[in-house]
Amino acid sequence: MSYLPTDDHFELVHKPIDVDALLRHVRAGQDGAIVIFDGFVRNESHGRPTLHLEYEAYESMALTKIREIGAQAHERFSIDRVAIAHRLGRLEIGETSVLIAVSAPHRAAAFDACRFAIDTLKKTVPIWKKEEWAGGSGWGTDARPVDDLPDRPSKLRSA
C-alpha cells in the first residue's frame, strides 16, 4: 500500500468539527473499514455537573505532534488514511472535541491504529483542557478542585 502524506488530514479548529467531511476524506475504494473515535464533552465529571470545557494548545507544536502520530500509525499498522481533528476554545456539552478516523482494508488494523492515535495524542500533544463546573474550574484530565485532592501537603489545606 503506498502512503502519501497528502492522503491524510490533520487540523486544529476553533469551530465545530465536520465529522462527515473527515469520513468522506478517509473513505477509499481499496478499504473495507473505517474506525472512528469521537471524543465529546460529557455533562459530568467526578460526580459534579460540567458546565462546559475550554481547550488551549501550543498550536504549531500540537499540529506537528498530530502529524507525527499519523506517520507512526502508517509505520505500525496496515492502514490507508488517517484524519485527526481537535477543537480548541469553548465547547458545550455534546460537542466533539477530538475526532480520529482511520481507514484500512481490514478492520483490525483500523481499530488498532485508531486506539494508538487517541492514546498517543492524549499523552504527547500539547493540548490542555479546562473543566468548568458550578463553583469552580480546573485544568487537565480529571481536573478536580484543590479541596478534593486527598494527598496535598498540609500547608495547602484550607483553614
Backbone as a ProteinNet text record, in pm:
[ID]
protein_1_A
[PRIMARY]
MSYLPTDDHFELVHKPIDVDALLRHVRAGQDGAIVIFDGFVRNESHGRPTLHLEYEAYESMALTKIREIGAQAHERFSIDRVAIAHRLGRLEIGETSVLIAVSAPHRAAAFDACRFAIDTLKKTVPIWKKEEWAGGSGWGTDARPVDDLPDRPSKLRSA
[TERTIARY]
85.8	0	89.6	67.9	151.4	89.8	175.9	131.7	185	96.1	133.1	83.6	168.9	125.6	1.9	-19.2	-136	-266.5	-257.6	-379.1	-443.5	-366	-415	-461.6	-533.1	-583.6	-567.6	-500.4	-477.9	-512.1	-587.6	-623.8	-657.1	-633.8	-682.6	-783.3	-901.5	-1007.5	-1068.7	-1126.3	-1194.9	-1345.4	-1389.4	-1531.8	-1569.3	-1697	-1734.3	-1662.7	-1623.8	-1555.7	-1657.8	-1625.6	-1713.2	-1685.2	-1755.2	-1734.2	-1757.7	-1864.9	-1897.3	-1787.1	-1732	-1625	-1500.6	-1467.4	-1349.9	-1371.7	-1491.5	-1520.8	-1512	-1564.8	-1553.8	-1406.8	-1326.9	-1185.4	-1109.5	-1137	-1060.7	-1116.2	-1239	-1300.3	-1237.2	-1191.9	-1131.1	-1175.8	-1172.5	-1220.5	-1149.2	-1022.3	-945.9	-970	-1047.2	-1068.4	-1196.5	-1194.8	-1312.5	-1361.2	-1289.6	-1328	-1282.2	-1364.8	-1326.7	-1362.4	-1266.9	-1292.1	-1280.8	-1376	-1386.5	-1380.9	-1303.5	-1311	-1367	-1479.6	-1544.2	-1547.4	-1451.9	-1448.5	-1527.8	-1625.8	-1710.8	-1731.9	-1782.6	-1798.5	-1916.8	-1886.7	-1994.4	-2044.6	-2158.5	-2224.5	-2185.6	-2090.5	-2046.1	-1904.2	-1837.4	-1703	-1684.7	-1643.8	-1623	-1748.3	-1864.3	-1989.8	-2045.9	-1991.2	-2047.1	-2076.4	-2180.7	-2217.5	-2109.6	-2077.9	-1985.7	-2067.9	-2024.4	-2094.1	-2044.6	-1912.8	-1851	-1702.1	-1632.6	-1488.1	-1424.8	-1298.4	-1219.2	-1087.8	-1048.1	-921.9	-828.4	-701.7	-595.6	-483	-400.6	-290.1	-172.8	-57.1	60.2	42.9	-25	-80.5	21.6	131.8	227.1	287.4	321	376.4	270.4	148.6	40.3	15.9	10.8	-11.2	105.5	226.8	343.6	332.8	297	283.8	171.5	61.2	-51.2	-8.2	66.1	117.2	210.7	293.7	382.8	303.5	193.7	107.8	54.5	11.5	-35.7	72.7	193.7	305.1	337.9	337	364.5	256.3	133.1	23.9	45.4	90.1	119.1	235.6	336.1	451.2	413.9	322.4	290	176.4	84.8	-38	-61.3	-127.9	-161.1	-289.3	-273.3	-388.3	-372.4	-481.2	-478.9	-467.3	-566.8	-569.8	-604.6	-559.3	-588.5	-636.5	-738.7	-782.1	-790.7	-728	-734.1	-766.8	-873	-911.6	-933.7	-879.6	-903.2	-954.8	-1057.7	-1118.5	-1055.2	-1041.8	-990.1	-1096.6	-1081.2	-1177.8	-1283.3	-1394.4	-1502.8	-1592.1	-1619.9	-1708.4	-1820.4	-1939	-2056.3	-2078.6	-2166.4	-2199.4	-2243.7	-2188.5	-2225.8	-2143.2	-2062.1	-1981.6	-1855.3	-1816.7	-1697.4	-1572.4	-1483.7	-1356.5	-1244.2	-1248.6	-1146.4	-1212	-1174.6	-1226.1	-1106.4	-1101.5	-998.7	-1070.9	-1035.7	-1092.4	-976.5	-980.2	-874.7	-939.5	-892.2	-941.3	-833.4	-879.5	-787.3	-861.7	-786.3	-851.2	-923.5	-870.8	-927.8	-949.6	-1054.3	-1096.9	-994.8	-923.3	-831	-725.9	-667.8	-567	-628.4	-750.4	-816	-844	-893.4	-917.9	-787.7	-683.8	-556.8	-495.3	-498.8	-440.7	-519.7	-650	-733	-705.5	-698.5	-668	-528.1	-431.9	-296.3	-298.3	-372.8	-375.4	-432.6	-545.5	-604.1	-519.4	-468.8	-386.3	-258.4	-195.6	-72	-99.9	-209.1	-247	-263.1	-336	-361.4	-231.9	-132.1	-6.9	95.6	92.7	206.2	175.6	52.1	21.1	-9.8	54.2	34.8	-99.3	-204.4	-339.6	-388.4	-443.1	-485.4	-635	-696.5	-841.1	-871.6	-962.4	-1011.8	-1158.1	-1189.3	-1328.1	-1390.9	-1511.4	-1586.6	-1707.7	-1726.9	-1843	-1897	-2015.8	-2072.6	-1979	-1932	-1847.2	-1699.2	-1656	-1512.6	-1473.7	-1341.4	-1287.2	-1150.5	-1099.2	-966.8	-912.2	-779.1	-711.7	-666.5	-671.6	-613.8	-715.8	-667.4	-751.4	-788.3	-912.8	-962.6	-940.4	-958	-939.8	-1034.7	-982.7	-1061.6	-1031.4	-1127.5	-1096.1	-984.7	-900.7	-790.7	-841.8	-956.3	-1009.7	-1044.5	-1061.9	-1095.2	-972.4	-853.1	-731.9	-690.9	-680.2	-657.2	-514.3	-413.9	-275.6	-199.5	-262.4	-190.1	-122.5	-12.3	58.9	-29.3	-4.9	-89.9	-87.1	23.8	28.7	-66.5	-114.8	-208.1	-353	-376.8	-514.2	-581.8	-712	-790.3	-797.7	-804.2	-814.5	-954
-117.9	0	123.2	212.9	333.2	441.1	510.9	616.6	749.7	841.1	978.6	1067.4	1150.6	1236.1	1319.1	1352.6	1433.6	1355.2	1221.3	1141.3	1162.5	1206.5	1225.1	1368.7	1388.6	1522.2	1545.7	1655.7	1690.6	1837.4	1867.2	2006.5	2035.4	2159.9	2218.8	2323.7	2320.8	2411.3	2485.4	2601.1	2680.8	2682.9	2591	2579.7	2432	2398.9	2256.8	2172.2	2052.4	1958.7	1900.2	1900.5	1845.4	1695.4	1616.2	1471.7	1408.4	1445.3	1386.3	1412.4	1532.6	1564.5	1480.1	1459.5	1378	1231.9	1182.1	1043.9	1029.4	1127.1	1122.6	1126.2	1201.6	1214.6	1082.4	1006.3	882.7	763.7	770.9	658.3	643.9	520.8	493.6	356	337.7	214.5	88.6	99.8	-18.3	-57.7	21.3	-4.5	-81.7	-151.6	-225.1	-182.1	-86.1	-42.7	100.2	169.8	297.5	285.7	315.8	319.3	464.3	505.2	643.7	651.5	744.9	783.1	924.4	942.4	1072.7	1105.4	1187.8	1230.2	1358.7	1357.8	1475.3	1510.1	1629.6	1682.9	1615.5	1555.5	1493.6	1592.9	1560.2	1655.2	1642.2	1554.1	1543.8	1490.3	1520.7	1471.1	1461.4	1345.4	1322.7	1352.3	1317.1	1331.2	1471	1564.5	1700.6	1744.1	1823.8	1867	1952.8	1920.5	2001.5	2104.9	2230	2335.8	2343.7	2340.4	2342.2	2314.2	2296.8	2278.2	2387.3	2413	2501.2	2431.4	2434.7	2374.1	2482.3	2471.6	2557.1	2467.6	2518.9	2439.6	2528.5	2468.3	2525.9	2480.7	2560.8	2514.6	2461.1	2529.2	2479.9	2346.1	2332.9	2206.9	2097.4	2132.6	2033.8	1974.5	2059	2010.3	1923.9	1961.8	1880.1	1742.8	1738.2	1610.9	1525.7	1588.5	1514.7	1452.9	1527.1	1472.1	1353.9	1363.8	1253.5	1128.7	1148.2	1035.2	967.3	1045.5	988.3	908.5	962.6	891.5	762.6	768.1	648.3	542.7	585.7	490.5	416.3	488.7	424	326.2	358.8	270	142.3	152.7	40.7	-48.5	7.2	-64.7	-58.4	-158	-162.8	-83.4	48.3	137.3	218.4	282.3	364.6	512.4	565.8	709.5	735.2	852.5	897.1	1041.9	1072	1210.3	1233.7	1341.5	1379.5	1527.7	1559.6	1698.5	1718.9	1828.4	1862.8	2004.9	2023.6	2155.8	2230.5	2359.8	2447.8	2550.4	2611.4	2711.6	2649.5	2720.1	2677.2	2575.9	2464.9	2360.8	2334.2	2318.9	2291.3	2140.2	2100.3	1959.6	1899.8	1783.5	1712	1747.2	1853.3	1891.3	1806.5	1771.7	1691.8	1774.5	1719.3	1786.2	1727.1	1596.1	1532.2	1423.3	1419.3	1318	1254.1	1122.4	1046.1	944.3	940.7	842.6	775.1	642.5	564.6	466.8	465.4	368.5	264.9	144.4	33.9	-73.4	-158.8	-269.7	-364.1	-376.9	-470.1	-400.3	-440.6	-372	-376.5	-487.3	-498.7	-387.4	-362.7	-257.4	-120.3	-97.4	31.4	52.5	-51.5	-40.7	-12.7	-90.4	-75.6	62.4	109	239.2	352.8	341.5	445.4	453.2	338.8	337.2	394.6	353.7	407.6	560	610.8	754.8	832.4	791.1	867.8	853.9	734.5	716.9	799.9	802.7	878.6	1028.3	1071	1212.4	1260.8	1185	1226.3	1238.8	1155.8	1154.5	1256	1291.1	1364.2	1500	1528.8	1652.9	1764.9	1881.7	1991.5	2063.7	1994.2	2049.6	2035.1	2144.4	2144.8	2170.6	2100.1	2107.6	2172.6	2268.6	2330.9	2292.7	2229.4	2193.9	2305.6	2343	2443.3	2374.7	2395.7	2341.6	2447	2427.8	2524.4	2536.2	2656	2678.1	2658.9	2635.4	2622	2576.4	2557.8	2510.2	2451.1	2375.5	2317.1	2276	2279.4	2241.9	2097.4	2029.5	1896.2	1785.5	1667.8	1549.4	1518.4	1486.3	1456	1571.6	1693	1810.7	1804.2	1842	1843.8	1972.9	2018.1	2131.8	2092.4	2185.4	2155.8	2089.6	2131.7	2073.4	1926	1876.1	1735.3	1645.3	1702.6	1622.8	1566.9	1433.9	1372.3	1385	1391.3	1383.6	1513.8	1625.7	1751.5	1787	1858.9	1896.4	1977.4	1963.6	2030.1	2182	2241.5	2386.9	2439.3	2349.7	2392.5	2373.6	2306.2	2280.8	2410	2414.2	2531.3	2536.1	2656.8	2672.3	2641.9
0	0	0	-92	-97.1	-8.2	62.6	152.4	103.7	83.9	50.2	162.5	220.7	331	299.1	173.1	136.6	145.4	160.7	176.8	313.4	410.8	546.4	567.8	678	709.9	859.8	895.8	1035.1	1053.8	1162.5	1183.9	1329.4	1366	1489.6	1446.4	1506.4	1462.1	1581.1	1551.7	1653.2	1625.6	1542.1	1507	1518.3	1511.4	1519.6	1413.5	1453.8	1364.3	1267.2	1139.5	1036.8	1022.5	1102.3	1107.1	970.4	904.4	773.4	671.1	669.9	574.6	600.4	725.9	757.7	719.3	738.9	697.4	546.3	473.7	327.2	284.9	357.3	321.3	334.8	438.7	459.9	382.3	335.2	263.2	125	94.3	-36	-84.2	-214.9	-276.5	-231.3	-194.6	-154.7	-9.6	63.8	205.5	232.4	345.8	388.9	525.4	587.2	721.5	747.8	823.1	882.8	1029.9	1116.1	1260.1	1304	1386.3	1428.7	1580.1	1630.6	1771	1773.4	1839.9	1853.3	2001.6	2046	2185.5	2199.5	2290.2	2304.6	2451.1	2475.8	2610.7	2679.3	2795.5	2874	2978.8	3038.5	3127.7	3274.1	3306.9	3445.1	3452.1	3562.9	3588.1	3738.9	3785.6	3928.2	4010.1	3954.4	4026.9	4035.8	3959.9	3962.3	3818.3	3800.6	3665.9	3600.2	3476.7	3396.9	3320.9	3324.1	3251.3	3106.8	3089.2	2956.7	2973.2	2861.8	2860.8	2775.8	2803.9	2719.2	2689.5	2561.6	2520.1	2469.1	2509.9	2458.1	2411.1	2321.8	2268.4	2233.1	2233.3	2169.3	2024.4	1944.2	1817.3	1718.4	1697.1	1597	1640.1	1767.6	1815.2	1817.5	1855.9	1860.1	1721.4	1620.5	1484.1	1436.6	1470.9	1436.7	1501.7	1629.7	1701.4	1643	1605.6	1545.7	1412.7	1333.5	1207.1	1233.4	1337	1373	1412.4	1483.5	1519.9	1394.4	1297.3	1170.8	1101.5	1094.7	1030.5	1105.3	1238.2	1317.7	1297.8	1285.7	1261.9	1130.6	1028.1	899.4	910.9	990.4	1007.7	1082.4	1178.2	1267	1217.1	1138.7	1102.9	952.1	899.8	756.3	732.5	727.5	711.6	584.1	543.5	423.5	458.6	529.3	558.6	704.8	751.3	887	880.4	957.9	977.6	1127.7	1173.1	1314.3	1320.8	1393.2	1414.8	1564.1	1617	1757.5	1763.4	1840.5	1853.9	1970.3	1954.2	2057.8	2092.3	2208.8	2253.4	2343.4	2357.4	2445.9	2374.4	2442.4	2390	2489.6	2436.3	2519	2528.6	2618.5	2637.5	2504	2471.6	2349	2226.8	2232.6	2116.2	2108	1985.8	1962.1	1987.5	2071.5	2098.4	2015	1989.4	1907.2	1822.9	1695.6	1603.4	1534.4	1540.8	1470.1	1382.8	1255.7	1162.7	1090.3	1087.3	1023.4	926.8	801.8	703.9	676.3	646.4	618.8	540.4	471.7	403	499.7	623.4	720.8	854.5	925.2	1046.4	1159.6	1177.3	1290.8	1287.5	1172.9	1161	1188.2	1139.4	1161.8	1310.6	1379.9	1524.3	1599	1569.7	1640.2	1617.5	1494.3	1463	1527.8	1531.5	1591.6	1742.3	1807	1951.4	1977	1896.8	1908.6	1895.3	1798.2	1772.5	1890.8	1946.1	2056.9	2182.9	2210.3	2330.1	2320.5	2204.6	2186	2188.6	2127.3	2129.6	2273.7	2354	2492.7	2573.2	2541.8	2617.8	2568.1	2439.1	2381.8	2320	2290.9	2218.9	2318.9	2303	2398.2	2378.7	2424	2426.1	2569.5	2625.4	2764.7	2774.7	2869.2	2888.8	3023.3	3021.6	3144.1	3160.3	3273.3	3303.6	3385.5	3348.5	3423.4	3485	3614.6	3682.8	3777.9	3829.7	3923.6	4043.7	4070.7	4186	4162.6	4038.8	4018.9	3880.4	3865.1	3738.6	3766.9	3670.9	3685.2	3551	3538.9	3414.7	3420.9	3308.3	3296.1	3295.6	3256	3256.2	3400.2	3424.1	3558.2	3654.9	3606.4	3691	3810	3925.6	4048.4	4124.3	4204.9	4290.3	4387.3	4426.4	4517.1	4644.3	4697.5	4820.6	4806.4	4683.4	4660.8	4654.1	4649.4	4634.8	4770.5	4782.4	4912.8	4965.6	4882.4	4927.5	4912.1	4936.2	4921.2	5052.9	5046.7	5168.8	5263.2	5394.5	5493.9	5478.6	5433.2	5420	5312.2	5223.3	5120.5	5162.9	5271.2	5315.9	5359.9	5336.5	5376.7	5528.7	5583.8	5729.2	5776.9
[MASK]
+++++++++++++++++++++++++++++++++++++++++++++++++++++++++++++++++++++++++++++++++++++++++++++++++++++++++++++++++++++++++++++++++++++++++++++++++++++++++++++++

